[in-house]
Amino acid sequence: MNKVLRTAGLTVAVALLVFGATRFANVSSAATSPDGQAIFAARCATCHQANGQGAGPFPPLAGNADVTASDTSNIIGIVLNGKTGPITINGKQYSGAMPAWRGQLSDAEIAAVLTYVRSAWTNKAAAVSADQVASAGHPAMLPGATIYAAKCATCHQANGTGTDAYPPLAGNPAVSAADPKEIVAIIVNGRSGPLTVGGKTYNGTMPTWKGQLSNPDIAAVATYIRSAWGNNASGVTEQQVASAGTSVSTAIGQSIYAQKCASCHRANGAGGGPFPALAGNANVNASSPNAVIGTIEHGRNIMPSWKGQLSNADIAAVTTYIRSAWGNKGGPVSEADVTAVK
């Protein structure tokens, strides 16, 4: 009998130890798991508001189809990499600059805050895992030919010959140049305005692919077009993509110009009445962009100040656009250029 009691007592003791260890592990795990709501309050609510309704240039997260989409790669990518320039949500356009949280928040913290915003307010979407965030942060590189067929062939044609609006890539000196910087910058940042290739002028608008394609994917498609259709140029690396081009997009600048500037300076940059022309304007085309940046930032006469209404990235984008549109030959402008002008 004593032996039976001792055995029973030992069994109970072991069970209590196991239960206690399991309970402690669960409490410890809960204590160390990131709190998505707390992260949102500390990092996101200033712009998107505690109720997720957004404010000013910052879009709502409540009732936002991009936030609750079943495919989470887009919203994860925005949180990881940031987003600058116009975005339309529920029929309204917003232009606030979203910072990149890659390196500032861990994969687990990003997963936690996304899980929160996808289930808060009226949102009802599945949780996001740290593995999903890690996967989105290191996307697999698709073959360049596959990316070209999906993203580029509609305009430039499957055989690279282009159309009346879009220039050929086959036999294009900019595509096959020894230094791929120019063509990579065009893919990254987009391009608008007339472009002459082989003596013919094209006016199609090239969208920006930054934020839509990863650097490895841009490297892959650039490598493909530099070797297809008789082109015989060297490949492009991810590092070359990361370092090429300006940090802003002329496509974004064109959109900002259409919204904020065209009513006075006209869509063709010709101005009218008290509003000066930007096409052929010496200040706009000057080697240093400081004068035109200063005018945009601080205003002049009846020109309003856009400082505080547009981000530095947006001012850089619209300045880059007007310095390259309508035959202007000014160079691109970076956020650093804008920041340097006081």
N, C-alpha and C positions, 0 to 999 in steps of 0.2 A: 504493500500500500504506500509506504513512504517513497519507494522508488517511483511509483506512478505519479504521486503528488509532485515529487521533484521534477519529473519530466514535464508534467503539465505546467508547472511554474516556469520552467526554462522556456517552454514554447511561448507562453504569454509574454515573458520578458523580451524575447527576440522579436515578437510581433510588435510590441510597443516601441522598441528601438527602431524597427523598420518604418513604422508609421511616423515616428518623430522625425526621422531623417528625411522621409519623403515630404512631410509637411514643411520642414525647414527649407528644403530645396525649392519647394513651390513658392514660399514666402520670399526667399532670397532672389529667385528668378523674377518675381513680380516687382521686387524692390529695384532691380537693376534694369528692367525693361524701360526703354524711353517712353515718356509720356507725351503723346502726340498733341494733346490739347494744350499742355504747358509750352511745348515748343512753338505751337501756332501763336499763342498769346505773346511769347517773347520775341518771335522773329517775323511774324506775318501780319498780325492784327493791325499794326500801325497803318499799313497800306490797304489791306483787304477788309479791315474792320472785324471786330469781335463777332458780329453776326453774319460775317461772310458776304456782305452786300457790296463790298468795294466802295471806292469814293474817288472823285476826281478822275485822274487818268488811270486809276487802278481798277481792273475788272472784278466783278463779283465771282465768288467761288460757289456760293449757294445757287442751285439751279443752273449750273454751268455744265453743259454736255461734255466739254473737253475733260472736266474734272472727273466725271462719273463714267466715262467711256469704258467699255469692257477691255479694250486694248489700252493698257496703262503706259505703254512706252512713250507716248507723247507728253503726258503730264509729268512723268518721271524725268524725261529729258529737259523739260522747261525748268524744273526745280534744280536739277544738276547743273545745267549750262546757262541758265538765265534766258531772258528774251528781251529784245529791244525793238521798239517800233510798233506800228499799228497792229491791233488785233481786234477782231469783231466778235462780240459776245451778245447773243440775243438781239441782234440787229443794231447794236450800238458799238461805236469804235472807241478804243482806248489806246493811249500811246505811252503809258508809264513804263519805265525801265525796270525789269525784274532782275535782281542780282543772281549770280550763279552761287549755289550753295555747296557745290562740289568742293571738298576739302575743308569746309566750315562745319558741316554736319556729317555724321557717319551714315553709312548705308542704313543702319538700323533706325537712326533718328529720322532720316528722310522717309523711310517706310512708315514709321509711326505717325508722322505729321500728315502724310498722304492718306493713310488709313483714317485718320481723324476727319480731314476735310471731305473725304468721300462718303462719310457716314453722318456728318454733322448737319444741322439745320434741316433742310428738306432732302438732302442727298441720301441716296440709298445704293451704295456700290460696294463691291467686295474689297476686303482688306488688301494691302500691298505688303509684300515680304521684302526682307533685306536682300534675298537672293534675286528678286526681280529688279531691285535698284542696281545691284552689282552687275547684272546682265545688261541692263540698259546703259550702264556706264562704260561697258567694254563690248560694244556690239561686234558681231562677227562681220568680217569684210566680205561683201558680195563680189563676184567676178565683175570686172569693169564692163564687159559686154552686156551683162544682165542689167546693170544699173543704167547703161546707155539706152538700152531698148525700152526700159520702163520710164525713164525721166527725160530723155533728150531727143529720141528719134522722131517724135511727133513734129518738132520744129526743124531739126537739122537733117531729118530723113535717115533711114536705116543705112544708106550707103554714104552718108556724110556729105551729100551734095547741096544741102540746104534748100531754101525756097526763095521766092522774090523778097520775102520779109526777113528771112533768117540766113546768115552767111554760111557758106560751106565750111566744113572742118577738114575735108579732104583737100590736100594741097594748100592749106592755109598757113602762111609763114608764121603767124603768131602761135599757132598750135604746135608747130614742129620746131620752134626756135630752140637754140641750144640751152638757154635758160628758160625753164617753164614758168617763171614767176608771173608773167603777164596773163597767160591762159588760166593758171590756177587762181589768180586774183579775180578774174572774171567769173569763174565758176563759184568761188566763195562768196563774192560780194554782189554779183549780178552786174548788169550794164544797161543803160538806156541812152537814147540819142543816136545820131547817125554813125555808122561804122562802114568804112570802105575796105573791101577785100577784093583783090584782083581787078581793081578799077571800077567796081560796082559798089554803090552805096546801099546799105540795108538799114531799116529803121525798126526792126523787131526789138521788143524789150526782153532782156535775159533776166530771169528771176534770180534772187539770191538763194544759194543752196546751203549757206551756213545755217546750222540749226535744223535743217531738213535731212542733210546727209552728214554722217560722221566724217572726221578727217581721213580715216582709212578708206572709206567709200569714195570720197572725193579723189584721193590718191589713185584708187583703182580705176575710176572712170577717166581721169586725166591720162593715166598710163595707157589705157585702151585707145583713146582717140589720137594719142601721139604715135601709135604704132599701127593703126588700122588704115585701110584704103590707100596704101602706098606711102603713108607717112612713116618716117623712119627715125623717130626721135627717142631719146632715153626715157626710162620710166620716171615716175614721180613718187617720192616717199611721203609718209605721213608727216614727217618733220618739215618737209618743204611746204606742205599745205598749211601747217600750223604757223609758219613764219611768213607766208606770202600774203600780199594784199593788205589793204587797210582794214581797220576793225569795224568799219561801218559799211552799209550797203547803199548803193545809189538807188536801188529799187525802193528802199525805205525812204530815202530822201525825196524821191519823186512823189511818193504818197503824201508825205508831210507837206511838200510844196503845194500840192493840189488842194489840201485842206486849209492851209494857213496863209499861203502867199499869193496864189494865183488870182484871187479876186482883185488884188491891187496891181500886181506886176504882170498879170495875164498868163495864160497857160503856155504861150510861146515866148515868155520872157521879154516881150516888147514894151511893157509898161503902158502908161497913158495918163494924160492929165498931170496931176502933181506927183505921180508915181514913176520913178525912173526905170528905164529899161535895164534889165540884167544881162540880156544878150549883148555881147560886145562891150560890156561895161569894164572900164580899165581897172577899177577896184576889185571887181569880181575875178578878173583874169590875172591880177598881180601875182608875182612869184611868191610873196608872202600872203597868206590868207588872213592875217591878223585884222586888217581894216574891216573886211566884210564880216568876220566873226564878231568883232566889237559892235558893229551896227546891228547885227541880229540879236546879240545879247542885251545891249543897252538901249537900243532904239535910236532914232534920230529924226528930229522935227516931227512929222506926223507918223513916222514909223514906230510901232510899239516895241517895247522891250519884251523879248521872249525868254529872258533868263528867269528861271523858276517855273515857266510854263512848258518849256521843252527841256529835256535832259541834255547833258553834254553830248551824249551819243547821238541824240536826235538832231542837235544843232550841227554836229559834225556831218551827219548824213545829208541834211538838206544843203549844207554848204558845199559838200562834195558834189551833190547833184547839180546845183546851179553853176558850179565851176566847170562842169563837163557837158552841160546841155546847150542846145541852140548854137553850136559851133564854138562855144567857149573852150579854152585850152588850159584852164587852171588845173593844178594838181589836186589829188585827193586830200582830205582833211581828216585827222584822227581826233579821238576824244582828248588825247594829250594836248593837241594843238589848241582845242577849245579851252581846256582847263588852264593853259598857260596865259590866256588873254584875260586880263583883269578889268 
